[in-house]
Amino acid sequence: MRFIHLADIHLGAAPDKGLPWCARREEEIWETFRRVIAGIREDPVDFLFIAGDLFHRQPLLGELKEVAYLFQTIPDTRVYLIAGNHDYMRKDSRYHTFEWPENVIFFYEEELTCVRDPELDVYVYGFSYHHQEIPENVLAGIVPEEGEGLHILLAHGGDEGHVPFNVKALASAGFDYIALGHIHKPQILLRDRAAFSGALEPIDRNDLGEHGYMEGHTEDGRLRVRFVPYACRAYEQILLELDENSTQGGIEDDLREQIKENGPDNIYRIVLTGNRPPELVLIPERLKALGNVTEIEDASRLLYDIEYLKKQYGNTLVGDYIRCFTDRECTPVEEKALYYGLQALLETSR
């Protein structure tokens, strides 16, 4: 028996609105989903589990028809699908009346239900969101039904507002595999037994690292599960460390090289660290022009000789300002305020 476990595909999402690559990202999310289905056509699996948020919002009729057509192209794969908090089944949701192909099993109820696949003796459990939030742990105390075969649970949640389940309690419930959705970072909670597949494609700048799906198969009577990277892009963070010799041109060359090494198609958040010479005037726009850069955070510290400045400016406003911070132990925020304030005062005095 083989399966693919997906979640959080978020069809219809358009990440990074206002940035040049936004329109491409919306289509890439669809295209990666299509690639998964094409892969199943070439190398069939028995089951496709989708653990919620197939859509980023309420699906349109045309979008449902497009997805249904894709499912029809893999007729030998049984598709089990639940609605998550983004595409939840509100009263006017098209999910209620849409007719899926014969190989698709949609869990319409908000209560946990079980569907048995007689051919492979697999029991699949699932429930759909009928509201944007489910703050109760509706998975507490659930156990598989009696019956030989594999028992697989589909669930969407994992934080305070969305089914805040207890991993240890769920692990002891007796399911052979728990296919989870909602948390966008892929992670295996229990080896070969419970996992968040993560978002198929990263949806926003906080979805750092690799994304894809979980692939499972039985081997020597035992279930084996592994993560398969599949996204066409990734959000990455690049740290650029500055020192007293840093220049705008040198920083640009360093960033250009790191983007080349990490992949020009990826999307980057740049963090400047280290010590920045006071005479260096950074031009963030020039850094953003070097690739797909969402933001630049300046976490560097201005390289001032505090003791020298305290002596040089004595009882002046600058000296008094320095003593306000150095006569006691400073927090990291206060230390940053010292250096930014010094920069403003010294530039004004000039």
Buried (B, 14 or more C-beta within 10 A) or exposed (E): BBBBBBBBBBBBBBBBEEBEBEEBBBEBBBEBBBEBBEBBEEEEBBBBBBBBBBBBEBBEEEBBEBBBEBBBEBEEBBBBBBBBBBBBBBEEBBBEEBEBBEBBBBBBEBEBEBEBBEEEEBBBBBBBBBEEBBEEBBBEEBEBEEEEBBBBBBBBBBEEEBBBBEEEEBBEBEBBBBBBBBBBBBEBBBEBBBBBBBBBBBBBBEBBBBBBBBBBBBEEEEBEBEBBEBBBBBBBEBEBEBEEEBEEEBBBEBBBEBBEEBBEBBBBBBBBBBBBBBEBEBEBEEBBEBBBBBEBEEEBBBBBEEEEBBEEBEEEEBBEBBEBBBEEEBEEEEBBBBBEBBBEBBEEEE
